[in-house]
């Protein structure tokens, strides 16, 4: 039986477009400009399905994969610098990105992301999780350091008012060690940068 070739082409193109749209709807956008931190952290969700006991057997993310996970903009701050492979000699895949507001040369926030996959990375993440387990607090004239749980996430928080530095560290998706450091950024503003991580995942 003869069929209209033009009609068959239209049917094929329609089916292909539908499949592409479905595929795109399931793929998270990692590095779009203006991405919120919630969207950034949610992009780790498909990694959290990995069993922590088998994390040592997982392949660490490549530099290109890590770069795709880093947002170009968080709030009013834009990424000004990125460094990849700084822990490669230790067998750990990692990236550091530095953010500044437009025209704000002094104030900045850096974010370090270390992948816990592989033999060395797995040890690093487990050690960090152990470090974050006990509640801890130390105060001095210049600031404080404390470990506590806030809305389901164990965090390390450091503030030095003399050097005007702040720091927040936690483990994301049971795989990634994330550290935020603020220069001339008070703790409340650093938390404003990472406030979405304090919410429990639904």
N, C-alpha and C positions, 0 to 999 in steps of 0.2 A: 504494500500500500504506500502511495506517495504522500509525503508530508511536506508542508511548506517550510523550506529551509530557514526563511526569515523568522517564522514563528518559533522554530526550535532554538534559534540563537537567542531570541528574547527570553524564552523560558530558562535557558541556561544562565544567562546574565542575571536574571532576577534571582535565581537560586543561589548563585555565587555571591551576590551582594548581601543577601539575607544571612548567609553563613559568615561573611566578613563582619557584619554588624554584630552578630551574636558573639563572635570571637573578641571583637573590640570591647564589648560591654563587660566581658569577664576579665579583661586585662587592666590592672590598675595603672593609672598614669602617675609616674614617680617623680618627674622632675619639671613639671609645668611651672611657669612663672606665677608667683602668687599662691603657690600651694601652702595650705595651712599645715601646722604641725600634726593635727589630727590625721589629715590625709597622708602625711609622710609616715607616721607611725602605723597607720592602718595598712600601708604598703608592705609591712613585714608579716601580715597575718598569714600569708600562704607559706611562710617559713616556719611558723609556730607549730605546724602539724608534725614536724620532725620530732621523733622520740628523743628526749635528752640523752637516753642511754646509748643511742646510736649516733650522737652528734660527732663523735670522734671519727666515724667512718664517712661523714659527709665531706664533700669537696668544698673548700672555701670559695667564696665569690671572687671573681676576677676583678681587676681594677675597673674595667668597663662596667661590670654589673654593679659595683659599689657606687660608681659615679652616677649611674642611673637612679640610685636610691636617694641621692642627696638633692634636696629642694634648692632651687635657685634663689628663692625669696621666702622669708618667714616674717610675717607681719610687715613692718616698715623697713626691715633690714634685708639687704641684698648680699649675696655671696660675692666676696671680692677676691678670694684666694682658695685654692684647693690643692691638697698634697696627698698623693696616692703612693702606696707601697712603702711607707716609712717603717713598717714593722715586718717587712718581707724577710729580712735576714733572720728573724726569730721564728719564721714559719707561720706568721699571722697576717691575715689579709685585713687591711685597714685604710681609713681615709680621714683626713682632717680638713674641714671646711671652715672658713672664717667669714663672718658677716659684719657689715657696718651699715649705718644709715647714710644716706646721701649727704655728703659734706661733713660727716662725723668721723674725722680721722683718728681721734683719741679713743672714743668708746667703741668697743667691739666685743663680739661673742664668737668663740670657736666651738666647734662640735667635732668630737672625735668618735668615730664608729669603728669598732673592732669586731670582726667575725669570729664567733666561737667554734666554727666548724674545723675539723681536722684535729690531729693529735695535740698540737701546741695550743691552738685556740680554745679547744675544749677545756684544757687545764686552766687557762686564763679565766674563762667565764665561770667555771665551777668555783675557783678561788674567790672571784668577786662576789658570787652569790653567798659563799660562806662568810665573807667579810661583812656583808650587809645584813646578816641574820640577827645579830644581837643589837638591842637598843643601846645607844651610846651617846654621850654628850660631854663636851669639854669646852670651857669658856676661858677667855683671857682678856686682857685689856684691849687687845687689838681685834678680837673677834671671837668666833666659835667654830666648832666642828661637831656634827651630830649625825647619827644614823637612826632612822625611824621609818615607820610605815605610814604612807599617806594614800588613802583610798585604794588600798590593795597593791601598792608598789613600794618596795623597799628602796630607799634612797639614801645616799650620802650627800650631806650639805655642808659646805665650808664657806666661811666669810672672813675676810681680813680687811677691816676698815682702814688700817694704816696704808696698805698697798692698794686699796680700792679694788680688790679682787673678790670674785664669787665663783662658786663651783657647785655643780649638781651632777651626780653619777648614779646610774641605775642599769639594770639588765632588761633588755627588751626582747619579747618573744622567746625567752629562754635561750637565746642564741647570741644576741648582740650586746656588747658592752658599750654604753653610750655615755660620754662625758661632755658636759657643757661648761665652759669657763668664760666668765665675764671680766673684762678689763674696764675699769671705771664704770661698772654696771652694778648697782646695788642688788641684793638678793631678790627683792620683790620684782624688780624688772627682769632679772634672769628667769624667775619663775613665770613671769608673764610670757616670756619667750617659749617656755616649755610647759605651759599650764595644761595643755591637753593631755600630757602623759600622766597626769594625776587622776584621770578618770578611768574607771574600770572599763575594760572592753566588754561590749555587750555580746 
